[in-house]
Amino acid sequence: MDFLNEFLVPYSVATVGSIALKLLLAFSLGIVISVVYHWTHMGNAERSFTDTLIILCMLISVVMVVIGDSVARAFSLVGALSIIRFRTVVQDPRDIAFVFFALATGMAVGASDPPIAILGTFLISGIIMLLHWWHGRHPNRETFQLTFKAPLDSAFEPIVRSIFSKHLIHERLIHQETSKTGGVELRYHITFKDPEGCEPFFQELSTLEDIQGIKLTKRLS
């Protein structure tokens, strides 16, 4: 007991309790961040990464408590932490955002600003959940590049336009060049209404006598 009293001489009971509450709050908010990541992650979320978010949130809160108002401690910790090298490459920018999310939350907790930590965690988590729901309702559609040759006269345009309107949700002319044979080569970026509508569109466009050299390729970017 005497040893414990000597060990805690620089700290009052209130200070020790405050540090413990900060750690508990960082732990709780870290769980919230981890759960939100797990719910909104596309694919199987790695347990090691979700655990890291919780641990990181607590560690940063401890670092902020240690730094306090001391500029010298801040520079010392920056120098000490700079020797750490992470061998795991984070390939998804979204994962990096969650790492910063945990860092910012831990900093707010450690800086004795729990309202910002709590409000920021739940508000940002709500926005992330909303974005996840939105992307689920409106998934990204694949874009294709369509190239074909047509006659110079504009008689074919109404027919092609009707096929476009039937199958496409978006089309944009990106290239037009007059060929030596007297026709015109057209290149479009197109997006289908139905993900399975590629083959019917191609077949219907191929039935037009004046349309030649039809090429339909998926855009890589």
Protein Blocks (a to p, Z undefined) as FASTA:
>chain_A
ZZmmmmmmmpcfklmmmmmmmmmmmmmmmmmmmmmmmmmpgcjddfklmmmmmmmmmmmm
mmmmmnmmafklmmmmmmmmmmpccfbdcfblklmmmmmmmmmmmmmmmnopaklmmmmm
mmmmmmmmmmmmmmmmmccdddddddddddfblklmmmmmmmmmmmpcbdcdfbdcddfk
opacdddddddfblklmmmmmmmmmmpmklghiacdddfZZ
